[in-house]
């Protein structure tokens, strides 16, 4: 196997690992939110992430890792991640894990809209068909009379908007800065913003099981974000985007295991449409990028 193919395979496996970590974070966060405010979970994740990344950079003794070439875009990316986290946890409180993940998997399709209307890229009719198919699948997941709370669905869609911007910036910044630098900027901004509000939500006492689960959720989220940035630094988004849909499978498994929840037939059909049209869009992007 050539070096280029090995690098691409490593990036794909890293992206799948990122989806496994982030799906694990969402599943256990939903359980933890039965007794802990979402703000505490978000703050803990950013605090642990900041500490881990800072310790790694300090051990490497590379001063350039503390600096970014695109600090404005780094702060914008960080703000989008925080917004996506806040909306996401609000949605996760109100909807099953698998359906929540399926809605968030609209992000790669939404990136197509950004490519057309913001970056002025040419978009073929086949890619528009993929966007329309994915949106139709989302409507099946959040349809009236289904298992999804309308408020939760609206919050999830707001999170999709945030993560679309975040995803667009990640691919660009990964070519400018080290993954560690990107993680540091994002986690430091998230920690600063959430530290301003977390004292109003922190309980007087927290049981040890909740503290242990809180640490586990933060660790899973931190590694998930790091693996995602690392994957994008090794391969283009056109190669990696299809593997984002493995999160639906991980989340469906977690929702069944933790909450004994299985999506109904129409929701499963919608999830399949989101994943299928998303995979098709990823294939079209990769085919377009191949000389």
Secondary structure, DSSP 8 states (H G I E B T S, - for coil): --HHHHHHHHHHHHHHHHHHHHHHHHHHHHHHTTTS-HHHHHHHHHHHHHHHHHHHHHHHT-GGGG--S-HHHHHHHHHHHHHHHHHHHHHHTTS-HHHHHHHHTTHHHHHHHHHHHTS-----HHHHHHHHHHHHHHHHHS-TTSSS-HHHHHHHHHHHHHHHHHHHHHHHHTTTS-HHHHHHHHHHHHHHHHHHHHTTT--S---HHHHHHHHHHHHHHHHHHHHHHHHHHHS-HHHHGGGGGHHHHHHHHHHHHHH-----HHHHHHHHHHHHHHHHHHHHHHHHH--
